[in-house]
Amino acid sequence: MSKNGKAWRNWNVAVTGMNASPESPGPGYAVARCLREDPEFNGRIIGIGYDVLDAGLYARNICDGGYLIPYPSAGKDALFERLKELHEAEDINVIIPCLDAEIQNFIALKDELEKLGIKMLIPSKEQFTMRAKDQLSKFCESVGVLAPESKTITNPSFFDDCESQGFEYPLMVKGIFYDAVLARNAFEAKAIMAKLVNSWGYPVLVQKLLCGDEFDLSAIGDGRRGMLGPVMMRKRALTEKGKAWAGVTVEEPGIAEVARKLIHGLSWSGPFEVEVMRTHDEKIYLIEINPRFPAWIYLSHAVNRNLPILLLKVLAGDEELDLAPAKTGTFFIRHAQELIVDLPAFESMLIDGGIASDVIGKHRTVSAV
């Protein structure tokens, strides 16, 4: 083991994706909870968000500080300048990006951040591109994994005559980075496409609807074709966007084997989530590979496989990576909760762009983005 293998216990960890939209919450708050509740972790947690109403930024029981950064559309240079400011204020050791749309900027900055002393466990640009929604069918075919038939489109007129191309309603319409919405007719499909394009840009993905049981698996790719610490759950309740509102941990060897094929084929480095559908004829179809921890990742802590802590151990070179088997039959049920925020804290976020960690009982601020 590296002599610094236990250094992760005292690291300052920045976590993005602290938004709390009820339909599609960001994973950041759940990742931060995993870190905070691990008995060995004594470091500081810095929440990072894009909007002043990202609730996790103010959760002082979880995060020691909270900051805003530029939206991904501002580009990597704007992000790097902001991260340098935050690093100067907080002495960040690790960043855990948690949102799909930001991952490419962080990939592009990996080497520059390492020069500052900031570590990330993150895929390469090639790995990220290979699992993108518009490339997924081709990749699945190359590794022997089933995927539902899909098509990328840029013209909404496709929906007027999609049956002639083999796509019948209802079908799924997906944003290039995020969001998947069920469309029952052409009118709905066009409205959904317009909203997705406004949020994520072109193209959008159209996918044939499958029926069956939905499963998610989260783990960490070691960059050497290995998969560390898999935790699997079956969705038991969904939001209107198809996100898990409740789920239960399970062990399904067939689904684990699909995940291994995918991660082996990608040589994936970093956290990931595999979403699959097991149809009524027992076939397993890949729906998506997400390049980050899922919003339900706190479940990994509950079943003795704390994946965010495992990520820190991998970055630190800690060789004690053995994990107990994940407990099956453990439920999670998501719920909404009011977070009480002092007005000065909200004003600091709005005007100054952040609230730094406590210093002698007082908050420092860092200039706005």
ABEGO torsion letter per residue (X at the ends): XBAAAAAAAABBBBBBGABABAABBBAAAAAAAAAAABAABABBBBBBBABAABAAAABAAABABBBBBBBAAAEAAAAAAAAAAAAAAAGBABBBBABAAAAAAAAAAAAAAAAAGBBBBBBBAAAAAAABAAAAAAAAAAAGBBBBBBBBBABAAAAAAAAAAGBBOBBBBBBAABEBBBBABAAAAAAAAAAAAAAAEOBBBBBBBBBEBBBBBBBBBAGAGBBBGBBBBBBABBBAAGBBABBBBBBBAAAAAAAAAAAAAAGBBEBBBBBBBBBAAGBBBBABBBABBBAAAAAAAAAGBBAAAAAAAAAAGBABABBBBBBBGBBBBBBBBBBBBBAAAAAAAAAAGEBBBBBGGBBBBBBBX
